Amino acid sequence: MATGKATTAGAMTLGALGVLAFSMSLPATRVAVQQLDPWFVAFGRAVGAAVLAAGWLRLSGAPRPTREQWRRLVIVALGVVAGFPLFTSLALTSQTSAHGAVVIALLPATTAVLAVVRAGERPRPLFWVASGSGLVAVLAFLVLSGTVRGGVTVTDLYLLTAVGLCGLGYAEGGLLARELGGARTICWALIVALPLTVPLTLAAAVARPPHAGPAGWAAFGYLTVVSMFLGFFAWYAGLARGGIARVGQIQLVQPVLTLLWSALLLNERVSLSAVAAALVVLVFVVVTQRSRTPGTTVRVDSVMAESR
């Protein structure tokens, strides 16, 4: 029992670290695409992260994935290496990162649904009630605070596409991390995406030679090293240990964190209601963690493969 509690606590800690890393992705993307081509931002960071991944895989002596794992890595790459970065970059060329927080509000529910479909997880009714309540709380905060205005636009469609692809990448990656470990999963996904990311990065660089100030390059560097690389080490390991649907609900706090980063980086105003929303969402996150989720217990040694 103590071991189970320790494993759950470890999974939650890893998931929280991943969310913290990802919470600044939208503001950083917003800064980067104001100075750099959005296609270069989307795929250039993947190429840079792949260089880091190749070094890590070589130093760790990681074995090559099996043929079946390669196939599943393509799904992961489609979702988190290509899809989410591209469509958020396109959206944030003309939309604020605060508005983009809507994407994060929908992502936990999307990930949970795909975890049921792909990973066979079966959360209890209390989980869905708490998860849905957290989603409603976040969306209500975004609407009441004036973050969301008007009807659905092309940028909203970009953001919705990003949510669907990212949820797929999270669900498949969290499942695959039970076999490969969190670090190896994202590293091999970055490698498998190189035939796509390299030519698109070069094409974007030729069409619009990259030129940015210190802030633009710093944002691009964050997206490369943290959002596309290190953040996934913790995130996928947490999903593998604690269950994709369950740990994925930690993302409910990400929209509020994104708004706070937006205020610090982009001088966007955040009211005291953001703090209240954060506290409400945290309550629902705690409830989801206390609702036992059958069928998601995972052997610790299988998700710690990257440490061997």
C-alpha positions as CSV (number, residue, x, y, z in Angstrom):
1,M,0.0,0.0,0.0
2,A,2.8,2.4,0.9
3,T,4.5,1.6,-2.3
4,G,1.4,2.3,-4.3
5,K,1.0,5.6,-2.6
6,A,4.6,6.5,-3.3
7,T,4.2,5.6,-6.9
8,T,1.0,7.7,-7.2
9,A,2.8,10.7,-5.5
10,G,5.7,10.3,-7.8
11,A,3.4,10.2,-10.9
12,M,1.6,13.3,-9.7
13,T,4.9,15.1,-9.1
14,L,6.2,14.2,-12.5
15,G,2.9,15.3,-14.1
16,A,3.0,18.6,-12.3
17,L,6.6,19.3,-13.5
18,G,5.5,18.5,-17.0
19,V,2.5,20.9,-16.8
20,L,4.7,23.6,-15.3
21,A,7.1,23.3,-18.2
22,F,4.3,23.3,-20.8
23,S,2.4,26.2,-19.1
24,M,4.8,28.7,-20.7
25,S,4.7,27.2,-24.2
26,L,1.9,29.4,-25.5
27,P,3.3,32.7,-24.3
28,A,6.8,31.7,-25.6
29,T,5.2,30.7,-29.0
30,R,3.4,34.0,-29.1
31,V,6.7,35.9,-28.6
32,A,8.6,33.7,-31.1
33,V,6.1,33.9,-34.0
34,Q,6.0,37.7,-33.7
35,Q,9.6,37.7,-35.0
36,L,10.1,34.3,-36.7
37,D,8.2,32.4,-39.3
38,P,5.5,30.2,-37.6
39,W,6.6,27.2,-39.7
40,F,10.2,27.7,-38.7
41,V,9.1,28.0,-35.0
42,A,7.0,24.9,-35.2
43,F,9.5,22.6,-36.9
44,G,12.8,24.3,-36.1
45,R,12.3,23.6,-32.4
46,A,11.6,20.0,-33.2
47,V,14.9,19.7,-35.2
48,G,16.8,21.3,-32.3
49,A,15.2,19.0,-29.8
50,A,16.0,16.0,-32.0
51,V,19.7,16.9,-31.8
52,L,19.5,16.9,-28.0
53,A,17.5,13.6,-28.2
54,A,20.1,12.0,-30.4
55,G,22.8,12.9,-27.9
56,W,20.8,11.6,-25.0
57,L,20.0,8.3,-26.7
58,R,23.6,7.8,-27.6
59,L,24.9,8.6,-24.0
60,S,22.3,6.4,-22.4
61,G,22.9,3.5,-24.8
62,A,19.2,3.2,-25.5
63,P,18.2,0.1,-27.6
64,R,16.2,0.7,-30.8
65,P,12.4,0.4,-30.6
66,T,10.7,-2.6,-32.2
67,R,8.9,-2.4,-35.5
68,E,5.5,-2.1,-33.7
69,Q,6.9,0.6,-31.4
70,W,8.2,2.6,-34.4
71,R,4.7,2.6,-35.8
72,R,3.3,4.0,-32.5
73,L,6.0,6.5,-32.3
74,V,4.8,8.0,-35.6
75,I,1.5,8.6,-33.9
76,V,3.2,10.4,-31.0
77,A,5.3,12.5,-33.4
78,L,2.2,13.4,-35.4
79,G,0.5,14.7,-32.2
80,V,3.2,16.4,-30.1
81,V,6.2,17.0,-32.4
82,A,4.3,18.2,-35.5
83,G,0.6,18.8,-35.0
84,F,0.4,20.8,-31.8
85,P,3.4,23.1,-32.4
86,L,2.3,23.8,-36.0
87,F,-1.3,24.7,-35.3
88,T,-0.6,26.7,-32.2
89,S,2.1,28.6,-34.0
90,L,-0.3,29.4,-36.9
91,A,-3.0,30.5,-34.4
92,L,-0.8,32.7,-32.3
93,T,0.5,34.8,-35.2
94,S,-2.8,36.7,-34.9
95,Q,-4.3,35.6,-31.5
96,T,-3.2,36.2,-27.9
97,S,-1.7,33.5,-25.8
98,A,-4.5,34.2,-23.2
99,H,-7.1,33.2,-25.8
100,G,-4.9,30.2,-26.6
101,A,-5.4,29.0,-23.0
102,V,-8.8,27.7,-24.3
103,V,-6.8,24.9,-25.9
104,I,-5.3,23.9,-22.6
105,A,-8.8,23.9,-21.0
106,L,-10.0,21.3,-23.5
107,L,-6.9,19.2,-23.5
108,P,-7.3,17.2,-20.3
109,A,-10.8,16.0,-21.3
110,T,-9.6,15.1,-24.8
111,T,-6.7,13.2,-23.3
112,A,-9.0,11.3,-20.9
113,V,-11.4,10.3,-23.7
114,L,-8.5,9.1,-25.9
115,A,-7.0,7.2,-22.9
116,V,-10.3,5.3,-22.7
117,V,-10.3,4.6,-26.4
118,R,-6.6,3.8,-26.9
119,A,-5.3,2.7,-23.5
120,G,-8.4,0.9,-22.2
121,E,-8.5,2.9,-19.0
122,R,-11.9,3.0,-17.3
123,P,-12.1,5.9,-14.8
124,R,-15.0,5.8,-12.3
125,P,-18.0,8.2,-12.6
126,L,-16.6,10.5,-9.9
127,F,-13.6,11.1,-12.0
128,W,-15.7,12.2,-15.0
129,V,-17.8,14.5,-12.7
130,A,-14.7,16.1,-11.2
131,S,-13.0,16.4,-14.6
132,G,-16.0,17.9,-16.2
133,S,-16.5,20.3,-13.3
134,G,-12.9,21.4,-13.6
135,L,-13.3,22.0,-17.3
136,V,-16.5,24.0,-16.8
137,A,-14.7,26.1,-14.1
138,V,-11.8,26.9,-16.4
139,L,-14.1,27.8,-19.3
140,A,-16.3,29.9,-17.1
141,F,-13.3,31.8,-15.9
142,L,-12.0,32.4,-19.4
143,V,-15.5,33.7,-20.5
144,L,-16.2,35.8,-17.5
145,S,-12.7,37.3,-17.5
146,G,-13.3,38.4,-21.1
147,T,-10.6,36.1,-22.5
148,V,-13.0,34.5,-25.0
149,R,-14.9,36.9,-27.2
150,G,-16.9,36.5,-30.5
151,G,-17.6,33.4,-32.5
152,V,-15.4,30.6,-33.8
153,T,-12.7,31.9,-36.1
154,V,-10.0,30.2,-38.3
155,T,-7.6,30.6,-35.4
156,D,-10.0,28.8,-33.1
157,L,-10.1,25.9,-35.6
158,Y,-6.3,25.8,-35.6
159,L,-6.5,25.6,-31.8
160,L,-9.1,22.8,-31.8
161,T,-7.1,20.8,-34.3
162,A,-4.0,21.3,-32.0
163,V,-6.0,20.0,-29.1
164,G,-7.2,16.8,-30.9
165,L,-3.7,16.0,-32.2
166,C,-2.0,16.7,-28.9
167,G,-4.5,14.6,-26.9
168,L,-3.7,11.7,-29.3
169,G,0.0,12.2,-28.8
170,Y,-0.4,12.3,-25.1
171,A,-2.5,9.2,-24.9
172,E,-0.3,7.2,-27.2
173,G,2.9,8.5,-25.7
174,G,1.8,7.8,-22.2
175,L,0.9,4.3,-23.1
176,L,4.2,3.7,-25.0
177,A,6.2,5.2,-22.1
178,R,5.2,2.2,-20.0
179,E,7.4,0.2,-22.4
180,L,10.2,2.6,-23.3
181,G,10.1,5.1,-20.4
182,G,9.2,8.8,-20.7
183,A,12.6,10.1,-21.9
184,R,13.1,7.5,-24.6
185,T,9.5,7.9,-25.9
186,I,9.9,11.6,-26.7
187,C,13.5,11.2,-27.9
188,W,12.6,8.5,-30.4
189,A,9.5,10.4,-31.5
190,L,11.7,13.4,-32.3
191,I,14.1,11.2,-34.3
192,V,11.3,9.5,-36.2
193,A,9.9,12.9,-37.2
194,L,13.2,14.2,-38.7
195,P,12.3,13.3,-42.3
196,L,9.4,15.7,-42.0
197,T,10.8,18.4,-39.6
198,V,14.2,18.9,-41.4
199,P,13.0,19.7,-44.9
200,L,10.1,21.9,-43.6
201,T,12.5,23.8,-41.3
202,L,14.9,24.4,-44.2
203,A,12.1,25.5,-46.5
204,A,10.8,27.9,-43.9
205,A,14.3,29.3,-43.4
206,V,14.9,29.8,-47.1
207,A,11.5,31.4,-47.6
208,R,11.9,33.8,-44.7
209,P,15.5,33.8,-43.3
210,P,15.2,33.7,-39.5
211,H,16.0,37.0,-37.8
212,A,14.9,37.9,-34.3
213,G,16.0,39.8,-31.3
214,P,17.1,38.3,-27.9
215,A,13.5,37.9,-26.7
216,G,12.5,36.0,-29.9
217,W,15.5,33.6,-29.7
218,A,15.1,33.1,-26.0
219,A,11.5,32.1,-26.6
220,F,12.5,29.8,-29.4
221,G,15.2,28.3,-27.1
222,Y,12.7,27.6,-24.4
223,L,10.3,25.9,-26.9
224,T,13.2,23.7,-28.1
225,V,14.8,22.7,-24.8
226,V,11.9,22.7,-22.4
227,S,8.6,22.5,-24.2
228,M,9.7,20.0,-26.9
229,F,12.3,18.0,-24.9
230,L,12.8,18.1,-21.1
231,G,9.1,18.7,-20.3
232,F,8.2,15.4,-21.9
233,F,10.7,13.5,-19.8
234,A,8.6,14.2,-16.7
235,W,5.2,14.3,-18.5
236,Y,5.3,10.9,-20.2
237,A,6.8,9.2,-17.1
238,G,4.0,10.6,-15.0
239,L,1.3,9.5,-17.4
240,A,2.8,6.0,-17.6
241,R,3.0,5.6,-13.8
242,G,-0.3,7.1,-12.7
243,G,-2.6,6.5,-15.6
244,I,-3.1,8.7,-18.6
245,A,-6.6,9.9,-17.8
246,R,-5.9,10.5,-14.1
247,V,-2.6,12.3,-14.3
248,G,-3.7,14.1,-17.4
249,Q,-6.2,16.1,-15.3
250,I,-3.4,18.0,-13.7
251,Q,-3.5,20.0,-16.9
252,L,-6.6,21.7,-15.7
253,V,-4.4,24.1,-13.8
254,Q,-2.4,24.9,-17.0
255,P,-4.7,27.6,-18.5
256,V,-4.5,29.7,-15.3
257,L,-0.7,29.3,-15.2
258,T,-0.6,30.3,-18.9
259,L,-2.4,33.5,-18.1
260,L,0.0,34.3,-15.3
261,W,3.0,33.7,-17.7
262,S,1.2,35.9,-20.3
263,A,1.0,38.7,-17.7
264,L,4.7,38.4,-16.9
265,L,6.0,38.0,-20.4
266,L,3.4,39.9,-22.5
267,N,2.1,42.5,-20.0
268,E,-1.4,41.1,-20.2
269,R,-3.6,41.9,-17.2
270,V,-4.7,39.1,-14.9
271,S,-7.3,39.8,-12.3
272,L,-7.7,38.4,-8.9
273,S,-10.4,36.0,-10.4
274,A,-7.4,34.1,-11.9
275,V,-6.3,33.2,-8.4
276,A,-9.8,32.1,-7.4
277,A,-10.1,30.0,-10.5
278,A,-6.8,28.3,-9.8
279,L,-8.0,27.4,-6.3
280,V,-11.3,26.0,-7.6
281,V,-9.5,24.0,-10.3
282,L,-7.0,22.6,-7.8
283,V,-9.9,21.3,-5.7
284,F,-11.3,19.3,-8.7
285,V,-7.8,18.0,-9.5
286,V,-7.5,16.6,-6.0
287,V,-10.9,14.9,-6.4
288,T,-9.8,13.3,-9.6
289,Q,-6.7,12.0,-7.9
290,R,-8.8,10.5,-5.1
291,S,-11.1,8.7,-7.4
292,R,-9.6,5.3,-7.9
293,T,-9.2,4.4,-11.5
294,P,-9.3,0.6,-12.1
295,G,-7.1,-1.0,-14.7
296,T,-4.4,1.6,-14.7
297,T,-1.9,0.1,-12.2
298,V,1.5,-0.1,-13.8
299,R,4.6,-1.9,-12.7
300,V,7.2,0.7,-11.6
301,D,10.1,-1.2,-13.2
302,S,8.4,-0.9,-16.6
303,V,8.1,2.9,-16.5
304,M,11.6,3.3,-15.1
305,A,13.2,1.7,-18.2
306,E,15.1,4.9,-19.0
307,S,17.0,4.7,-15.8
308,R,18.6,1.4,-16.6
